[in-house]
Amino acid sequence: MNAAAVTFTGVTKAYGTVKAVDGLSLDLHPGETVALLGPNGAGKSTTLDLLLGLRPADSGDVRVFGTSPREAIVRGRVGAMLQSGGLMDEVTVAELVQLACSLHPRPYPAGEVLSRAGIAQIADRKVNKLSGGQEQRVRFALATAGDSDLIVLDEPTTGMDVSARQAFWATMREQADRGRTVLFATHYLEEADAIADRVLVLHRGRLLADGTAAEIKAKAGARKVSFDLDGDLDTDALAALPFLTAITYSGPTVRIQTTDADATVHAVYGLGLYPRNLEVAGLGLEQAFVAITEAEEARTR
C-alpha cells in the first residue's frame, strides 16, 4: 500500500459543548474513491473543513501527503468542490476557469478544463446566469483546474440531471485510475454504492463504519424479505415475527427487514401462511446506512 494521501490521528473539533468531530482516526490512500456518509450533524462538513485547513483541529493531527493541509494546498496537491461559498458573478465561465488555472501550480489548459467539465458550450455565459446544475459543473471545473493528487467533493452532483451526473462520475473514475484520491460527501447513497471503493459512515463525529459498500451492507446484519399473502393480513401476528427490525405493507405485499431471514421465513409458515413470490435479499446501502445509524442512536440513548 502506498503512503497515505490523508491521515487523521485522534482529531477532535468542538463547537461549544457539541463535538462535531470526536477522536477521528483514518487513512486515505492514493487511487481510492471514498464516499463520506452520515446523517445531518454527523460531522461530514467539519471533517472536510479540517482536511482543507479551513478550520483548525482542537486536538489531534491532520496530514495531507505528509504535510499540513495548508501546505498541501499551496503546492497544488488538493482540488476542492464545496457547497459553501459563492462564485464570482460578473465574469464569464471562461474567465473564471482561466483564473483558476492561472493560480494553480500545475495547471491544465483552460479549454481542456472546460471540456472535461462539460461547460465549453456555456464558456461565454456570465456566472450569475447559470442554472444550479451548471453552477455545480463550474465548481467541478475549478476543483480540477490543475493536476491535483487529492480531489475533495462536497455533494458534487446536487442539481445535475442524470446524464450530467453520469458524465461527472465517469470523469472521476478517470481521475482515480490515474492515481488521484477522490473523497466525496453525498446524500445520493446509490452513487456511493456504485462509485466508491470505500465507504466511511460518520455518526456524531465518530467513524461508525469503514469498508466497501458490500462490507457496510453486511455490517448492518439484516436482510430483506418480501412476499405476497392472500386474504386479509393479520398485522399483529406478522409484527410479532422473530428477529424483525422493520415491516411495511403495500396491498397484499409484505416487506420485512430481519436479522435472521431463515428463522423469520420459517415463522411465517408456522403461522399457517403460504407466502407467494417470496424473495430474500441483502439490504441496499441506503437501508444498511439507516440500520447502522439507528442502531447506534438506540445504543447511545
Secondary structure as a PSIPRED ss2 file (coil, helix, strand):
# PSIPRED VFORMAT (PSIPRED V4.0)

   1 M C   1.000  0.000  0.000
   2 N C   1.000  0.000  0.000
   3 A C   1.000  0.000  0.000
   4 A C   1.000  0.000  0.000
   5 A C   1.000  0.000  0.000
   6 V E   0.000  0.000  1.000
   7 T E   0.000  0.000  1.000
   8 F E   0.000  0.000  1.000
   9 T E   0.000  0.000  1.000
  10 G E   0.000  0.000  1.000
  11 V E   0.000  0.000  1.000
  12 T E   0.000  0.000  1.000
  13 K E   0.000  0.000  1.000
  14 A E   0.000  0.000  1.000
  15 Y E   0.000  0.000  1.000
  16 G C   1.000  0.000  0.000
  17 T C   1.000  0.000  0.000
  18 V E   0.000  0.000  1.000
  19 K E   0.000  0.000  1.000
  20 A E   0.000  0.000  1.000
  21 V E   0.000  0.000  1.000
  22 D E   0.000  0.000  1.000
  23 G E   0.000  0.000  1.000
  24 L E   0.000  0.000  1.000
  25 S E   0.000  0.000  1.000
  26 L E   0.000  0.000  1.000
  27 D E   0.000  0.000  1.000
  28 L E   0.000  0.000  1.000
  29 H C   1.000  0.000  0.000
  30 P C   1.000  0.000  0.000
  31 G C   1.000  0.000  0.000
  32 E C   1.000  0.000  0.000
  33 T E   0.000  0.000  1.000
  34 V E   0.000  0.000  1.000
  35 A E   0.000  0.000  1.000
  36 L E   0.000  0.000  1.000
  37 L E   0.000  0.000  1.000
  38 G C   1.000  0.000  0.000
  39 P C   1.000  0.000  0.000
  40 N C   1.000  0.000  0.000
  41 G C   1.000  0.000  0.000
  42 A C   1.000  0.000  0.000
  43 G C   1.000  0.000  0.000
  44 K H   0.000  1.000  0.000
  45 S H   0.000  1.000  0.000
  46 T H   0.000  1.000  0.000
  47 T H   0.000  1.000  0.000
  48 L H   0.000  1.000  0.000
  49 D H   0.000  1.000  0.000
  50 L H   0.000  1.000  0.000
  51 L H   0.000  1.000  0.000
  52 L C   1.000  0.000  0.000
  53 G C   1.000  0.000  0.000
  54 L C   1.000  0.000  0.000
  55 R C   1.000  0.000  0.000
  56 P C   1.000  0.000  0.000
  57 A C   1.000  0.000  0.000
  58 D C   1.000  0.000  0.000
  59 S E   0.000  0.000  1.000
  60 G E   0.000  0.000  1.000
  61 D E   0.000  0.000  1.000
  62 V E   0.000  0.000  1.000
  63 R E   0.000  0.000  1.000
  64 V E   0.000  0.000  1.000
  65 F C   1.000  0.000  0.000
  66 G C   1.000  0.000  0.000
  67 T E   0.000  0.000  1.000
  68 S C   1.000  0.000  0.000
  69 P H   0.000  1.000  0.000
  70 R H   0.000  1.000  0.000
  71 E H   0.000  1.000  0.000
  72 A H   0.000  1.000  0.000
  73 I H   0.000  1.000  0.000
  74 V H   0.000  1.000  0.000
  75 R C   1.000  0.000  0.000
  76 G C   1.000  0.000  0.000
  77 R C   1.000  0.000  0.000
  78 V E   0.000  0.000  1.000
  79 G E   0.000  0.000  1.000
  80 A E   0.000  0.000  1.000
  81 M E   0.000  0.000  1.000
  82 L C   1.000  0.000  0.000
  83 Q C   1.000  0.000  0.000
  84 S C   1.000  0.000  0.000
  85 G C   1.000  0.000  0.000
  86 G C   1.000  0.000  0.000
  87 L C   1.000  0.000  0.000
  88 M C   1.000  0.000  0.000
  89 D C   1.000  0.000  0.000
  90 E C   1.000  0.000  0.000
  91 V C   1.000  0.000  0.000
  92 T E   0.000  0.000  1.000
  93 V H   0.000  1.000  0.000
  94 A H   0.000  1.000  0.000
  95 E H   0.000  1.000  0.000
  96 L H   0.000  1.000  0.000
  97 V H   0.000  1.000  0.000
  98 Q H   0.000  1.000  0.000
  99 L H   0.000  1.000  0.000
 100 A H   0.000  1.000  0.000
 101 C H   0.000  1.000  0.000
 102 S H   0.000  1.000  0.000
 103 L H   0.000  1.000  0.000
 104 H C   1.000  0.000  0.000
 105 P C   1.000  0.000  0.000
 106 R C   1.000  0.000  0.000
 107 P E   0.000  0.000  1.000
 108 Y C   1.000  0.000  0.000
 109 P C   1.000  0.000  0.000
 110 A H   0.000  1.000  0.000
 111 G H   0.000  1.000  0.000
 112 E H   0.000  1.000  0.000
 113 V H   0.000  1.000  0.000
 114 L H   0.000  1.000  0.000
 115 S H   0.000  1.000  0.000
 116 R H   0.000  1.000  0.000
 117 A C   1.000  0.000  0.000
 118 G C   1.000  0.000  0.000
 119 I C   1.000  0.000  0.000
 120 A H   0.000  1.000  0.000
 121 Q H   0.000  1.000  0.000
 122 I H   0.000  1.000  0.000
 123 A C   1.000  0.000  0.000
 124 D C   1.000  0.000  0.000
 125 R C   1.000  0.000  0.000
 126 K E   0.000  0.000  1.000
 127 V H   0.000  1.000  0.000
 128 N H   0.000  1.000  0.000
 129 K H   0.000  1.000  0.000
 130 L C   1.000  0.000  0.000
 131 S C   1.000  0.000  0.000
 132 G H   0.000  1.000  0.000
 133 G H   0.000  1.000  0.000
 134 Q H   0.000  1.000  0.000
 135 E H   0.000  1.000  0.000
 136 Q H   0.000  1.000  0.000
 137 R H   0.000  1.000  0.000
 138 V H   0.000  1.000  0.000
 139 R H   0.000  1.000  0.000
 140 F H   0.000  1.000  0.000
 141 A H   0.000  1.000  0.000
 142 L H   0.000  1.000  0.000
 143 A H   0.000  1.000  0.000
 144 T C   1.000  0.000  0.000
 145 A C   1.000  0.000  0.000
 146 G E   0.000  0.000  1.000
 147 D C   1.000  0.000  0.000
 148 S C   1.000  0.000  0.000
 149 D C   1.000  0.000  0.000
 150 L E   0.000  0.000  1.000
 151 I E   0.000  0.000  1.000
 152 V E   0.000  0.000  1.000
 153 L E   0.000  0.000  1.000
 154 D E   0.000  0.000  1.000
 155 E C   1.000  0.000  0.000
 156 P C   1.000  0.000  0.000
 157 T C   1.000  0.000  0.000
 158 T C   1.000  0.000  0.000
 159 G C   1.000  0.000  0.000
 160 M C   1.000  0.000  0.000
 161 D C   1.000  0.000  0.000
 162 V H   0.000  1.000  0.000
 163 S H   0.000  1.000  0.000
 164 A H   0.000  1.000  0.000
 165 R H   0.000  1.000  0.000
 166 Q H   0.000  1.000  0.000
 167 A H   0.000  1.000  0.000
 168 F H   0.000  1.000  0.000
 169 W H   0.000  1.000  0.000
 170 A H   0.000  1.000  0.000
 171 T H   0.000  1.000  0.000
 172 M H   0.000  1.000  0.000
 173 R H   0.000  1.000  0.000
 174 E H   0.000  1.000  0.000
 175 Q H   0.000  1.000  0.000
 176 A H   0.000  1.000  0.000
 177 D H   0.000  1.000  0.000
 178 R C   1.000  0.000  0.000
 179 G C   1.000  0.000  0.000
 180 R C   1.000  0.000  0.000
 181 T E   0.000  0.000  1.000
 182 V E   0.000  0.000  1.000
 183 L E   0.000  0.000  1.000
 184 F E   0.000  0.000  1.000
 185 A E   0.000  0.000  1.000
 186 T C   1.000  0.000  0.000
 187 H C   1.000  0.000  0.000
 188 Y C   1.000  0.000  0.000
 189 L H   0.000  1.000  0.000
 190 E H   0.000  1.000  0.000
 191 E H   0.000  1.000  0.000
 192 A H   0.000  1.000  0.000
 193 D H   0.000  1.000  0.000
 194 A H   0.000  1.000  0.000
 195 I H   0.000  1.000  0.000
 196 A C   1.000  0.000  0.000
 197 D C   1.000  0.000  0.000
 198 R E   0.000  0.000  1.000
 199 V E   0.000  0.000  1.000
 200 L E   0.000  0.000  1.000
 201 V E   0.000  0.000  1.000
 202 L E   0.000  0.000  1.000
 203 H E   0.000  0.000  1.000
 204 R C   1.000  0.000  0.000
 205 G C   1.000  0.000  0.000
 206 R E   0.000  0.000  1.000
 207 L E   0.000  0.000  1.000
 208 L E   0.000  0.000  1.000
 209 A E   0.000  0.000  1.000
 210 D E   0.000  0.000  1.000
 211 G E   0.000  0.000  1.000
 212 T C   1.000  0.000  0.000
 213 A H   0.000  1.000  0.000
 214 A H   0.000  1.000  0.000
 215 E H   0.000  1.000  0.000
 216 I H   0.000  1.000  0.000
 217 K H   0.000  1.000  0.000
 218 A H   0.000  1.000  0.000
 219 K H   0.000  1.000  0.000
 220 A C   1.000  0.000  0.000
 221 G C   1.000  0.000  0.000
 222 A C   1.000  0.000  0.000
 223 R E   0.000  0.000  1.000
 224 K E   0.000  0.000  1.000
 225 V E   0.000  0.000  1.000
 226 S E   0.000  0.000  1.000
 227 F E   0.000  0.000  1.000
 228 D E   0.000  0.000  1.000
 229 L C   1.000  0.000  0.000
 230 D C   1.000  0.000  0.000
 231 G C   1.000  0.000  0.000
 232 D C   1.000  0.000  0.000
 233 L C   1.000  0.000  0.000
 234 D C   1.000  0.000  0.000
 235 T H   0.000  1.000  0.000
 236 D H   0.000  1.000  0.000
 237 A H   0.000  1.000  0.000
 238 L H   0.000  1.000  0.000
 239 A H   0.000  1.000  0.000
 240 A C   1.000  0.000  0.000
 241 L C   1.000  0.000  0.000
 242 P C   1.000  0.000  0.000
 243 F C   1.000  0.000  0.000
 244 L E   0.000  0.000  1.000
 245 T E   0.000  0.000  1.000
 246 A E   0.000  0.000  1.000
 247 I E   0.000  0.000  1.000
 248 T E   0.000  0.000  1.000
 249 Y E   0.000  0.000  1.000
 250 S E   0.000  0.000  1.000
 251 G C   1.000  0.000  0.000
 252 P C   1.000  0.000  0.000
 253 T E   0.000  0.000  1.000
 254 V E   0.000  0.000  1.000
 255 R E   0.000  0.000  1.000
 256 I E   0.000  0.000  1.000
 257 Q E   0.000  0.000  1.000
 258 T E   0.000  0.000  1.000
 259 T C   1.000  0.000  0.000
 260 D C   1.000  0.000  0.000
 261 A H   0.000  1.000  0.000
 262 D H   0.000  1.000  0.000
 263 A H   0.000  1.000  0.000
 264 T H   0.000  1.000  0.000
 265 V H   0.000  1.000  0.000
 266 H H   0.000  1.000  0.000
 267 A H   0.000  1.000  0.000
 268 V H   0.000  1.000  0.000
 269 Y H   0.000  1.000  0.000
 270 G H   0.000  1.000  0.000
 271 L C   1.000  0.000  0.000
 272 G C   1.000  0.000  0.000
 273 L C   1.000  0.000  0.000
 274 Y C   1.000  0.000  0.000
 275 P C   1.000  0.000  0.000
 276 R E   0.000  0.000  1.000
 277 N E   0.000  0.000  1.000
 278 L E   0.000  0.000  1.000
 279 E E   0.000  0.000  1.000
 280 V E   0.000  0.000  1.000
 281 A E   0.000  0.000  1.000
 282 G E   0.000  0.000  1.000
 283 L C   1.000  0.000  0.000
 284 G C   1.000  0.000  0.000
 285 L H   0.000  1.000  0.000
 286 E H   0.000  1.000  0.000
 287 Q H   0.000  1.000  0.000
 288 A H   0.000  1.000  0.000
 289 F H   0.000  1.000  0.000
 290 V H   0.000  1.000  0.000
 291 A H   0.000  1.000  0.000
 292 I H   0.000  1.000  0.000
 293 T H   0.000  1.000  0.000
 294 E H   0.000  1.000  0.000
 295 A H   0.000  1.000  0.000
 296 E H   0.000  1.000  0.000
 297 E H   0.000  1.000  0.000
 298 A H   0.000  1.000  0.000
 299 R H   0.000  1.000  0.000
 300 T H   0.000  1.000  0.000
 301 R C   1.000  0.000  0.000
